[in-house]
């Protein structure tokens, strides 16, 4: 068994297709003898498919496969190959564990989100301005480098130019990037499946608020480490129809990127209360009315906050 394992490693690294199949044939009886029948079945099905592969793929592709293209080599050394399956798996895992997120704006952009980002950046030290190009290795660590808004803006511009040169469609937000992402998804929507990939729930909220009911656009939130990847859609809140109509108000008042959340009052708890209390819908409608005065807004906001903490519907002073 040890000699078979060593031969399998040799075949994988050197791209020896026939030795690769021979190893599976040799290990097949061991799985049966040890009672690992599911493994034995998998090996049997794999061999059955691979032995007939020549009849199902392009002849030139098959010739290249048996000539050593089973592996990917990182150098001219013959025994340094890595199987293509492992290369694909590593690439997928690396993309799921990425740490790079660009959400910077120009120095002339003025909105609440920019102010919040700059407030966060003041909590940690940032590097000085770095005049870099695409051939330069920056010695500053990534966190400090990106905490400097000038460095981040230059890097985003450089990446945009590089992607455009490769004929990749690029949009750079001058204001709120989240809104631009959703608007682009709606513009590109067609009969094919449209999926937005992002980390932050703000994207899902805007997607829910702006997507027409006759369309479905999906939102993929990548996992990391022990956190699973999750898939949502623009119709994920159909079980909360009243909340879906007032999702922007509910998201803002229960805590988002630029507003603080309330003590022991999460979104799910507030959503369930909102579905039961018709008077809270009247409060939310005030925020959708462009003609509402500041006094009316303050009164209804107070009523809403008292309600989520268990106050009766009518308070007598």
Secondary structure, DSSP 8 states (H G I E B T S, - for coil): -HHHHHHHHHHHHHT-HHHHHHHHHHHHHHHHHTT-HHHHHHHHHHHHHHHTGGGTS-HHHHHHIIIIITEEESSS-TT-EEEHHHHHHHHHHHHHT---------TT--SHHHHHHHHHHTTS---------TT----S-HHHHHHSHHHHHHHHHHHHHHHHHTT------SS-HHHHHHHHHHHH--SS--EEE-S-HHHHHHHHHHS-TT---EEEE--BTTB--EEEETTTTTTSHHHHHTHHHHHHHT--SSS--BTTB-HHHHHHHHHH-HHHHHHHHHHH-TT--HHHHHHHHHHHHHHHTT--SS---
